[in-house]
Amino acid sequence: MDRYERLSTLLDLLGTRGKVDVDDLAAELAVSAATIRRDLDHLAEQQLLTRTRGGAVANNTAYDLPLRYKTARNTSQKERIGKAAAALVAKGMVVGLNGGTTTTEIARALAVRPAATTPGEPAFTVVTNALNIANELAVRPHVKIVVTGGVARPQSFELTGPLSAFIIEELTLDLLFLGVDAIDPRLGAYAHHEGEATVNRLMAARSRRVVITADSTKIGANAFARICPPTAVDLLITDTGADPTTLAGFTAAGVPVEAV
């Protein structure tokens, strides 16, 4: 387990338990108590927890992990999803990407695709409200980047608010890859943050085709704010670790499923 994986695990345990002890964590993660103390001190500096004598307690930001800690989770699954999603992009398309670790993998797959285009002309256009995705693709000559305005959220690097909505309302997307915090076959797609859900909902409304990209931990899970109902989803791409019964529920609801 590398450091980012350990930090992510620490935050998960803290979010579940509300309080953690250094010695217990050291035994559970098979590292020294000194290592755990350094990790907790680092997370406290990031204001993701509150240090106590001998451990730490959760604060209200521990439940929404910053993107840099989420990236260590389920990496291989997200890479497979990213490659499968990127394969759907054809020359000349206008593609939407919201923020998140899975959509970041889609952006990386698009970044390394052979540039099947005339020199000096973009192969496709990417519209995103995610600053990290825009940063990764801005240097790729075969990709035209359009970034929405808005206020940046440090947890996800996503731009939200009225400025984002103003730009998105003026655009039409051929294909939207939507990363979510949860998706349910009866209720639809959800995000933890209401501002992100609002921007994502508008992007979905402006797209001809909506593809949900979510690893198996998001399937059948719950989150705070709904993005869209199942009827607004044209395809769900997930990994083979997803529960087959839940996936069958999506199929029954008319949502095609691709497990990679």
N, C-alpha and C positions, 0 to 999 in steps of 0.2 A: 504494500500500500504506500503510494507516494504521498507527499505532503498535502497536495490539494485534495486527494481522496480522503485523507485523514481529517482535514479541516471540514470537509463536507459531512463526513460521518459524525464528527463532534457536534456540528450544528443540528443534524438530524436527531441525534440522541437528546440533545438539550431541548429541542422543540417538542419531542415526545414526552420527556420526563419533567421538564421545567427546572430541574436542578441536577447538577452532576458533581461528582467527587473526583479529584485528581487520581487518587490511588485506584479507585474502581475503574476509571477510564484506562489507566496504564495497564491494568491486568486484562481488561477486555480487548484492547487494541494491540496488546503485546509490544508495548514500547515503554521507555523509561518514564518515571514521574516527571523528570526534568523536561522531557520532550513535550509532555502534555501541558505542563505549566507554560512553556514557551508558546505553544499553540493557542492556549486560552488567552494569554496576554496579547497575542497578535489579533485575535478575534475581538478582544475587548477594545483594542485601539481602533478597530474598524466599526466600533459601536454596534456589534452584532450580539453581544452578551454583556453581562455585568459580572465582574470577578468578585468572588467572595473568598474568605479564608478557607483554603483547602479545596476550592472548586469554582463553580460559576452558576449563575441563574439566568434564565431566559429573559430577554426583553422583547418588545413588540416587533422588532425587525428580524428576529431569528427565524421566523417562519417563511420569509420570502428571501431565499438565498441569492446573493449577488451572482451574476452570470459566471464570474471567474471561478466560483466554487462548484456551480452546477455542471460545468464542462467535464468534470472528471467522472460523471455518472454515465453508465451505459454507453460508453463511447463507441464501441463496435456496432451496437445496434443503430445508433444515430447515424453513423457513417453509412451503413447499408441503406437506411431510409433516405439519406441525403442523395446517394447515387441513384436510387430508384426514382426519386422525385425529379432530379435534374434531367433524367432521360426523357421526361415528358415535354421538355422545352424545345420548341422548334424555332428555326430561323425566323426572325421578324416579330416574334411574340413580345408582348408587354407583360412582364411577370411581376407579381407582388410578393414581397417577403416581409412578414412582421418579425419581431425580435424573438430570440430564444436560442437554445443550444442546437435543436434539431434544424431549424431554418438556417442557422449559421453553417451547419454541415452541407446543406443544399447550396448555399452561396459558395462554399469552398469547392464543391463538385462542379459548379458552373464556371468557377474561375479557371480551372485547369482543362476545361473542354477545348478541343481543337477549334480554332477560330475559322469556322466555315463561312467566310464572308469576304467581300472585296476589301483589300487593304485600305485602312482609313475609315471604314464604315462599321458600325456596331452590328453584331450578329443578333442581339436582342436587347431589350430595355428592361432594367430592374427598377421597380419602385419600392422603396423601403422606408420605414420609420425607425430603423435600427441603425444607430451610429456605427457599431462595430462591423456590421455587414457592409455598409457604405464604404467604410475604410478599407476593407479587404478587396472590394471590387473596383474601387475608384481607379486603381492603377492598371486595370485590365482593359486594353484597347478594344477588345471585342464586346465589351459590355458598356452600354449607356446607363448611367446611374441618375435616378431622380430621387431626391431625399425630401420627405415631407418636413414641414416646419414643426414647431412644438417645443414643449418643455421636456428635457431629458430626465428619465428615471434612472438613478445610479444602479439599481438592482438588475435591470434588463437592458440598459442602453437604449430603450425605446423612447421615441418622441410622442408625446400625447398632448391633448388639449385642443382648443379651438383652432389654433394655427394649423395643426395636422389635419383637422377636419376640412378646413377651408381648401387646402391643396387637393386632398383626396376626392372631394366632391367634384372637382373639375377634370378628373381623369377617368379613363376606362381601361380596365385590365383584361387581358385575355385569360390569364391563369393566376390564381392566388394560392401560394403555399402558406398555410396557416398553422403555426405552432401554437399549441394550447397547453393549459395546465391540467385540464381534465376533459374527457369526452364520454358521454353516456348515450346509449342507443335510443333511450326514450326522451331525454332532456336536451341533448345536443352538446355543443362545445362551450367550455368555460375558461375564464382566466381568474387569477387571484385578485387582480387589481381592476377596479371598475373603469379607470381611465384607459387602460390598455384594451379592455373589452370593448369600449365604445369605438376606439379607432379601428380595432380588428373587425367589428361589425360593419363599419362603414366600408372598409376595404372589401369585405365579402359582398356587400351590396353593389359595389362598383365593378365586380369581376364577373366575366362570363362563365367561369368554372372555378369552383372552390375545392381545393384538395387539403384535407387535414393531414398533417404529418406529426405523429405522436408515438413515442416508444411505449412499450407495453405497460409501464408503470402508470401511464395516464389513462389507460383504457378502463372505463367503468369507475373512475375516481370522481371526486367531488371538488368543486372550487366555488368561489364567491359569486362572480358576475358572469351571466350568460353572454356569449358572443353571438351564437346563432342556433336555430333548431336543427335537427337532423335533416329536415327537408331542404335545407340550404347547402348541404354537403354533397358534392358530386363524387368524391372518392376519399377513402381513408387508407393511408399508408402507415403501417406499423411493423413491428417485428414479430418473429415467430413465438416469442414468449408470452404473447397476449392470450388471455383465457378464451378457448374456442367457443364456449357458450355465449360469452359476451359478444364476440365477433359475429356469431350467428344472429344475435339480436340486431346488429347493424344491417346485416344482409336482409333480414326480415323487414326492417324499416325502410328498405330501398336504397341503402348506402353501400355501394360496392366496396370490398375490402381487399387490399393487397398486403400480404404479410411477407416480409423479406428477411 
